[in-house]
Amino acid sequence: MKKLNLNWPIFAVAGMLTLSGCVTKKYYVQAPPPGSPPPVVQVPEGQTPPPPPKEVVVVAPGPDYVWTPGYYTWNGGWVWVGGGWVRPPRPHAIWVSGRWAYRGHHHVWVGGYWR
C-alpha cells in the first residue's frame, strides 16, 4: 500500500506566500469629469487641517504617469489619503491638486482636477 503524503498543502501555501512578494499594488485616482464643479466638503469651525506628512514618491509605473499628491479629508476627524501615480485623461494634461480654503467660518475642500 502506498503512503499518502499530507505535506503538499504546506508546500503549496509556502510557495504562494513566497510568490506573493512579487505582486504590486495599483492605486487609482478618479478625477471629476472636465467642466464639472469640484466636490465640496465642509469642516466644522475651528478644525484646521494638519500639515501634510512627507510622502515617499516611488518610481512611476510608466513614462506617461503623473504623481498626484496626498491630501487630508474630513470624516469626523482628519484622515490622510496618500498620493499615487495616475494616467492623465489626455496627453499633456496637468493635475491641479485639491486644497483646503477658508470660507466664512469653515475650512472647505476644493477638489483637484485636470486642466
N, C-alpha and C positions, 0 to 999 in steps of 0.2 A: 504494500500500500504506500502511495506517495504522500509525503508530509506536506501540508498546506502552509505556505509562507504568509503569515499575517502582518509582516513588517512593511509590505508595499505601501499601505496608506501613509505611513510615517514618512517614507522617502518621497512620496508624491507631494505631501504638504510641505516638506522641507524644500523640495525643488521649486514649488510655487512661491514660497517666501523668498527664496534666493533670487528668482527672476523678477519679483515684484519691485526690486530696486531699480529696474530698467524702465519702469512706467513713468511718464511725465504727466504733470498736471496742467491742464489748459484752463485759462481764465478768459471769460468773455465779458465785455462791457458793451451794453446796448446803448447806443446814442439815440436821442429823440429824432423823429423824422425832421428833415430840413423844413424850416419855416414854422415849426410848431413852437409854442411858448415853452420855456423850460419849466419843469415841475418846481413848485414852491413848497417848502416845509417851514412852519413857524415854530420857534422855540420859546418856552416861557421866559418872561422878563427876568433878567439877572443871570441867565445861564449862558456864559461866554464860552465859545469853543476853545479847547486847549490848543497849544501849539502842536503842529503835526510832528510825529516822530520821524526820525531819519529812516528812509526806505532803502532797502537793498535792491538795486536795479540789476536783474540778471540779464544774461545775454539774450538778445532778441531771437525769436524763433525763425526769423527770416528778414531779408533786407527791406521788405515793404511794410514792416510793422512799426507802430508808433507807441511810445510809452505814455500811458495816461496815469498821472499820479494819484495816490490815495487821497482820501478825504474823510472827515468826520461826518457822521449822520446822527440824527436825533431819534432815539427810540425810548423815550422816558429817561434817557441818560445818553452821554456821548459814547458812540461806538465807532471805532476806526474801521474803515473799509480800505484794504490795501490796493495799491495800484496794479497795473498789469499791461501786457502788450496786446494791442488790438490792430486789426487791419482797417485802414480808413475806408469809408464808403465809396470813395472815388480817388483817382490819382491826385497828388499834391494837396489833399485836404489837410487842414491844420486843426488840431484839437485845442479848444479853448476850455480850460479847466473850470469847474464849478467853483463857487466862492460863497462865503458867508458875508452877507451885507446887513448892516444895522439900519432898520427902517422903523420909524415910530419908536416904540419902546421894546422892540423884539429883534433878535437875530433871525434872518430869513435866508434859507439856502436857495441860491440861484444855480440851477444845474448846468453842467458843462454841455458843449455842443460842438459839432464840426462846422468849420467855415471854409 
